[in-house]
């Protein structure tokens, strides 16, 4: 009877261990998906930052061109 009780307890522990392992695998999968999502967000943020830098650069060039054109127009005013 004691052997049967020990066997039952070991089976219970084995089943719970399998459930715990499955839960850990599920958590690992969710963690991997989250990490992939974070990487995508980071890449998008970097791309947005790069685009903003480029827009800022072009805006500065346009401002410089506008100043040059304004100076050129002033030469022709009466």
Z-matrix of the N, CA and C atoms (Angstrom, degrees):
N
C 1 1.448
C 2 1.537 1 110.58
N 3 1.347 2 116.55 1 -39.57
C 4 1.460 3 119.80 2 177.92
C 5 1.527 4 110.91 3 -65.11
N 6 1.323 5 116.03 4 -39.67
C 7 1.469 6 120.29 5 178.42
C 8 1.527 7 109.95 6 -62.63
N 9 1.304 8 117.40 7 -40.77
C 10 1.464 9 121.11 8 178.74
C 11 1.530 10 110.08 9 -64.41
N 12 1.311 11 117.15 10 -41.16
C 13 1.461 12 121.74 11 178.83
C 14 1.535 13 110.54 12 -62.99
N 15 1.326 14 116.28 13 -44.62
C 16 1.465 15 120.72 14 178.45
C 17 1.527 16 110.09 15 -63.79
N 18 1.326 17 116.74 16 -41.32
C 19 1.469 18 121.10 17 178.25
C 20 1.525 19 110.30 18 -61.68
N 21 1.320 20 116.33 19 -44.40
C 22 1.470 21 120.50 20 178.71
C 23 1.532 22 111.14 21 -61.79
N 24 1.316 23 116.25 22 -42.56
C 25 1.468 24 120.54 23 179.53
C 26 1.528 25 110.83 24 -65.20
N 27 1.323 26 116.38 25 -40.94
C 28 1.469 27 119.73 26 178.39
C 29 1.530 28 110.97 27 -65.22
N 30 1.329 29 116.71 28 -39.60
C 31 1.469 30 119.67 29 175.81
C 32 1.531 31 110.75 30 -62.66
N 33 1.329 32 116.40 31 -40.76
C 34 1.456 33 121.20 32 178.43
C 35 1.533 34 110.28 33 -62.36
N 36 1.327 35 115.91 34 -45.53
C 37 1.469 36 120.66 35 178.49
C 38 1.523 37 110.54 36 -62.65
N 39 1.321 38 116.53 37 -42.19
C 40 1.463 39 121.12 38 179.75
C 41 1.530 40 110.88 39 -61.74
N 42 1.339 41 116.78 40 -44.84
C 43 1.465 42 120.73 41 179.35
C 44 1.525 43 110.32 42 -62.97
N 45 1.325 44 116.82 43 -45.11
C 46 1.464 45 120.16 44 179.31
C 47 1.522 46 111.44 45 -64.28
N 48 1.315 47 117.34 46 -36.83
C 49 1.462 48 120.85 47 177.54
C 50 1.522 49 110.71 48 -62.59
N 51 1.335 50 115.96 49 -41.78
C 52 1.470 51 120.04 50 177.89
C 53 1.521 52 110.54 51 -63.62
N 54 1.333 53 116.52 52 -41.00
C 55 1.468 54 120.22 53 178.41
C 56 1.527 55 111.23 54 -64.41
N 57 1.318 56 115.72 55 -41.01
C 58 1.466 57 119.93 56 178.21
C 59 1.521 58 110.62 57 -64.71
N 60 1.319 59 116.91 58 -43.12
C 61 1.467 60 120.53 59 178.04
C 62 1.521 61 111.05 60 -61.03
N 63 1.321 62 117.62 61 -41.00
C 64 1.460 63 120.89 62 178.63
C 65 1.534 64 110.27 63 -64.56
N 66 1.322 65 115.99 64 -41.97
C 67 1.467 66 120.08 65 178.45
C 68 1.528 67 110.86 66 -62.16
N 69 1.322 68 116.42 67 -40.93
C 70 1.467 69 120.88 68 178.41
C 71 1.525 70 110.22 69 -64.39
N 72 1.321 71 117.33 70 -42.16
C 73 1.465 72 120.63 71 177.84
C 74 1.527 73 110.76 72 -63.04
N 75 1.338 74 117.03 73 -40.10
C 76 1.465 75 120.80 74 177.88
C 77 1.523 76 110.98 75 -63.53
N 78 1.327 77 116.05 76 -43.08
C 79 1.465 78 120.43 77 178.62
C 80 1.529 79 110.07 78 -63.45
N 81 1.318 80 116.72 79 -41.22
C 82 1.467 81 120.35 80 179.11
C 83 1.526 82 110.56 81 -62.88
N 84 1.324 83 117.18 82 -40.43
C 85 1.467 84 120.53 83 179.36
C 86 1.523 85 110.85 84 -64.73
N 87 1.320 86 116.72 85 -42.99
C 88 1.465 87 120.22 86 178.63
C 89 1.527 88 109.99 87 -65.06
N 90 1.312 89 116.53 88 -39.28
C 91 1.466 90 120.62 89 178.61
C 92 1.523 91 111.05 90 -62.64
N 93 1.326 92 116.29 91 -41.86
C 94 1.471 93 120.05 92 178.25
C 95 1.525 94 110.81 93 -63.98
N 96 1.328 95 116.92 94 -42.13
C 97 1.463 96 120.47 95 178.31
C 98 1.524 97 110.67 96 -63.76
N 99 1.315 98 116.20 97 -40.63
C 100 1.465 99 120.46 98 178.60
C 101 1.525 100 110.59 99 -64.06
N 102 1.309 101 116.24 100 -42.77
C 103 1.465 102 120.21 101 178.90
C 104 1.524 103 110.81 102 -62.02
N 105 1.322 104 116.57 103 -40.87
C 106 1.468 105 120.16 104 178.23
C 107 1.531 106 110.11 105 -63.96
N 108 1.333 107 116.67 106 -41.44
C 109 1.455 108 120.24 107 178.14
C 110 1.517 109 111.95 108 -63.46
N 111 1.328 110 116.12 109 -40.71
C 112 1.462 111 120.58 110 178.44
C 113 1.518 112 110.64 111 -64.48
N 114 1.325 113 117.19 112 -39.93
C 115 1.464 114 120.69 113 177.46
C 116 1.519 115 111.01 114 -62.19
N 117 1.336 116 117.02 115 -40.45
C 118 1.464 117 120.52 116 178.50
C 119 1.520 118 110.97 117 -65.18
N 120 1.323 119 116.78 118 -42.23
C 121 1.466 120 120.56 119 178.69
C 122 1.525 121 109.80 120 -63.61
N 123 1.319 122 116.29 121 -41.99
C 124 1.463 123 120.60 122 179.08
C 125 1.527 124 111.00 123 -62.69
N 126 1.322 125 116.74 124 -43.55
C 127 1.468 126 120.66 125 178.74
C 128 1.523 127 110.29 126 -63.31
N 129 1.320 128 117.45 127 -41.05
C 130 1.463 129 120.95 128 178.45
C 131 1.525 130 110.91 129 -64.19
N 132 1.321 131 116.54 130 -41.14
C 133 1.461 132 120.93 131 178.72
C 134 1.528 133 110.66 132 -63.85
N 135 1.327 134 116.29 133 -41.72
C 136 1.460 135 119.89 134 178.07
C 137 1.524 136 110.71 135 -63.71
N 138 1.319 137 116.48 136 -42.09
C 139 1.459 138 120.51 137 179.88
C 140 1.524 139 110.05 138 -64.67
N 141 1.328 140 117.19 139 -41.76
C 142 1.462 141 121.00 140 178.32
C 143 1.526 142 110.69 141 -63.09
N 144 1.321 143 116.01 142 -42.37
C 145 1.458 144 120.18 143 178.73
C 146 1.521 145 110.92 144 -62.56
N 147 1.313 146 115.95 145 -43.22
C 148 1.459 147 120.55 146 178.44
C 149 1.527 148 111.03 147 -62.74
N 150 1.329 149 116.40 148 -41.67
C 151 1.465 150 120.47 149 178.16
C 152 1.521 151 110.94 150 -63.63
N 153 1.329 152 116.36 151 -40.92
C 154 1.469 153 119.64 152 178.97
C 155 1.526 154 111.12 153 -65.20
N 156 1.324 155 116.90 154 -38.95
C 157 1.466 156 120.06 155 176.35
C 158 1.525 157 110.62 156 -61.67
N 159 1.313 158 115.91 157 -42.72
C 160 1.460 159 119.96 158 179.61
C 161 1.528 160 111.02 159 -65.36
N 162 1.318 161 116.85 160 -42.07
C 163 1.476 162 120.52 161 178.15
C 164 1.529 163 110.06 162 -62.72
N 165 1.333 164 116.39 163 -42.17
C 166 1.466 165 120.40 164 178.28
C 167 1.515 166 110.66 165 -60.98
N 168 1.300 167 116.72 166 -43.46
C 169 1.465 168 121.47 167 178.70
C 170 1.534 169 110.88 168 -60.88
N 171 1.333 170 116.26 169 -46.78
C 172 1.463 171 119.78 170 -179.88
C 173 1.526 172 111.24 171 -66.37
N 174 1.317 173 117.53 172 -35.75
C 175 1.462 174 120.61 173 177.10
C 176 1.524 175 110.58 174 -63.69
N 177 1.319 176 117.03 175 -40.43
C 178 1.473 177 120.84 176 177.36
C 179 1.525 178 110.69 177 -63.75
N 180 1.333 179 115.94 178 -42.46
C 181 1.466 180 119.34 179 177.79
C 182 1.521 181 110.85 180 -62.44
N 183 1.330 182 117.33 181 -41.72
C 184 1.460 183 120.70 182 178.45
C 185 1.530 184 111.14 183 -64.45
N 186 1.325 185 116.45 184 -39.89
C 187 1.465 186 119.83 185 178.54
C 188 1.520 187 110.36 186 -63.35
N 189 1.334 188 116.98 187 -41.62
C 190 1.467 189 120.65 188 177.96
C 191 1.525 190 110.92 189 -64.08
N 192 1.308 191 116.58 190 -42.73
C 193 1.468 192 120.68 191 178.27
C 194 1.523 193 110.71 192 -63.25
N 195 1.326 194 116.82 193 -40.25
C 196 1.468 195 120.83 194 178.98
C 197 1.521 196 110.42 195 -63.53
N 198 1.334 197 117.28 196 -40.59
C 199 1.460 198 120.33 197 177.61
C 200 1.525 199 110.77 198 -63.52
N 201 1.325 200 117.01 199 -43.68
C 202 1.469 201 120.36 200 178.66
C 203 1.519 202 111.17 201 -62.31
N 204 1.326 203 116.18 202 -43.63
C 205 1.461 204 119.68 203 178.68
C 206 1.527 205 111.46 204 -63.76
N 207 1.316 206 116.95 205 -38.65
C 208 1.460 207 121.17 206 178.63
C 209 1.515 208 109.82 207 -62.82
N 210 1.324 209 116.73 208 -42.88
C 211 1.473 210 120.27 209 178.06
C 212 1.533 211 110.38 210 -63.79
N 213 1.322 212 117.27 211 -40.28
C 214 1.462 213 120.27 212 179.76
C 215 1.522 214 110.76 213 -65.93
N 216 1.316 215 118.02 214 -39.69
C 217 1.460 216 122.19 215 -179.65
C 218 1.530 217 110.62 216 -66.31
N 219 1.345 218 116.78 217 -37.28
C 220 1.461 219 121.22 218 179.96
C 221 1.541 220 111.37 219 -61.18
N 222 1.324 221 117.90 220 -30.62
C 223 1.471 222 122.29 221 179.61
C 224 1.520 223 111.30 222 -65.66
N 225 1.352 224 116.89 223 -27.11
C 226 1.460 225 120.44 224 -175.76
C 227 1.533 226 112.41 225 -98.32
N 228 1.300 227 117.84 226 0.48
C 229 1.466 228 119.05 227 179.03
C 230 1.499 229 110.41 228 -77.79
N 231 1.310 230 116.09 229 144.72
C 232 1.480 231 120.91 230 -179.44
C 233 1.489 232 111.97 231 -86.56
